[in-house]
Amino acid sequence: QAERQPGSSFKPLIYAAAIDEGYTPATMLDDSPRVFTLDSGRKHNPGNYDNQYLGPISLRESLMRSRNVPTVQLVEEMGTRRVIEYARRFGITTAIPEETLIALGTHSVRLSELTRAYAVFPGQGQRVEPIYIKRIEDNDGNVIFTAEPTVEQVISPATAYLITDILEDVVRSPFGTGYKAMEGFERPAAGKTGTTQNYTDAWYLGFIPQLVTGVYIGFDDSRVSLGPSEAGSRAAPVGHHR
């Protein structure tokens, strides 16, 4: 039930919106120092986790490497309302401000909802409502209740496939943010890490063909840091492997 900032783990939803809007994995974005004027009128100069800028970069590489500036660019070009609309399609119900900085995951989400959202990608664009009780039987083994999943097509199968393929790069490419954590894992897998300021929240959302898992690491008090370098690529997958 807790609501915490997702950091970069929110980005796949933004990139899915972009692909549905006509962008492609080969669309070139600009990862260069830039000042954005936010919807509130104030200025913001987003940086990247590694304090470096790569210049012209493809949409695929931007998501794989979790670049902040190109993601803010996407949200600015599409408009925050469009991004929020897509988040709602994916099943995110928490409050999302109409502010460009949602590109950096500065709002709050629930782990259960974000995990459900990631299931849309391997689910060929379908959102399935989670079921906790599959069926109920009486003492004689007669089935007296069977749950029927609610399924809704929320993005195209093509968009779901492309985002899945990019998220595979996150864990299979040496430049992906999840590569070191998943090194040596031989099954087909895809996922995305997330880290918030001061290392207070660490996330890993990932899936194999049969299973989607969301991992959150953090303290009850959101002001308490996990410690230097305890990013989503380190803390969350380690917690998962344990």
SULJO-V113109 format. One record per run of one state. SS is the DSSP state (H for helix, E for strand, L for the rest). FROM is the first residue (numbers start at 0). LEN is the number of residues. If there is no record, write none. Layout:
ss->SS from->FROM len->LEN
ss->SS from->FROM len->LEN
This chain:
ss->L from->0 len->3
ss->E from->3 len->2
ss->L from->5 len->1
ss->H from->6 len->14
ss->L from->20 len->7
ss->E from->27 len->4
ss->L from->31 len->4
ss->E from->35 len->2
ss->L from->37 len->5
ss->E from->42 len->2
ss->L from->44 len->10
ss->E from->54 len->4
ss->H from->58 len->6
ss->L from->64 len->3
ss->H from->67 len->11
ss->L from->78 len->1
ss->H from->79 len->10
ss->L from->89 len->10
ss->H from->99 len->5
ss->L from->104 len->3
ss->E from->107 len->2
ss->L from->109 len->1
ss->H from->110 len->12
ss->L from->122 len->3
ss->E from->125 len->3
ss->L from->128 len->6
ss->E from->134 len->3
ss->L from->137 len->5
ss->E from->142 len->4
ss->L from->146 len->4
ss->E from->150 len->3
ss->L from->153 len->3
ss->H from->156 len->16
ss->L from->172 len->6
ss->H from->178 len->4
ss->L from->182 len->7
ss->E from->189 len->6
ss->L from->195 len->1
ss->H from->196 len->3
ss->L from->199 len->1
ss->E from->200 len->8
ss->L from->208 len->2
ss->E from->210 len->8
ss->L from->218 len->16
ss->H from->234 len->7
ss->L from->241 len->1
